[in-house]
Amino acid sequence: MTCIACGTEVPRSNAREYDRFGDRWGKRDRDFEHLCKSCYRECCHQPRQGLEADLVRADAGDADRAAFLANYYDVVTDDAPRERE
């Protein structure tokens, strides 16, 4: 398996399944990417419900990095946009 985070080749027994939708248990008719154990331990294991909507609201993929991070912070803290200069 190839770790999607660091690119290391690892045996299947040393890899962990990664599902971008956060549903590791619904395996029927699905393909999974994999992480090495080291990268897997560094992942945030919080629920992802609503993440896609938050990313859209923060202009992910459209705003530059600084603007996206500021927007995302606003979205996940209190939904109130900050004044921008």
N, C-alpha and C positions, 0 to 999 in steps of 0.2 A: 504494500500500500504506500502511497505517497502522501505525506502530510501536506494539507492545503495551506498551512501557516508557514512552515519553514522549508518545505520541499524535501525533507529527509525521507529516504526509502526505509520502511520498517516492515517486519513481518506482520501479518494480520493479527497475530496474538499480542502484538505490542501496539496496536492501533486502536483508536476509539472512534466510533461512528459520530459524525457531526451532521446535524440536520438544521439548515438555516431557518426552518420554521419552528424549531424547538420541540418537535414531536418525534423523539427517538423511538417511541413505542408503536406507532402506527406504521409498520414496515411493509404492509401489503402493497405490491406493485410500485415500489419506490426504490430509488438508488440513493445511496448515501456517500458523502465525501468522508474523508478520514483525517484524524489528527494523531500525531505521535503522543505518547503519554505525557511528555513534558509540556507540549503546547496545550493539551487538553486540560492539564491542571491549572494553567494560566487563564483559561476561559472563565467568563462570568457565567454562572449557572442559574441566573435569575429567569423567571418567566418572561416570555417574549410577546405575550398577548398585547396588542396595540402598538408594537414597535414599528411596524410598517407605516401605520397612520402617522405616528410621531415623526418618522423620517420624512414623509411627504410634507407634513406641515412645516418642517424645518428646512425645506428646499434642498434636500439631499440630491446630489447629482446636478443641481442647477446653480447653487451658490458656491462661491469660492470657499476654501477651507475655513478661514476666519469667520466669515458670515454664517456658514453652516453651523460651526461650533457655538456661536452666540445664539443663533436661532434655536438650536437643539436644547441648549441650556434653558432658554425661555420656555420651551415646550414642556420639558420635564420638571421644571421647578414650580411654576405657577400659572402657566399659560398666558401671562401678561407680557406683551412685547416691551422691551426696554427701549428707552430713547436712544437713538443712534445719531452720532455726529456726522 
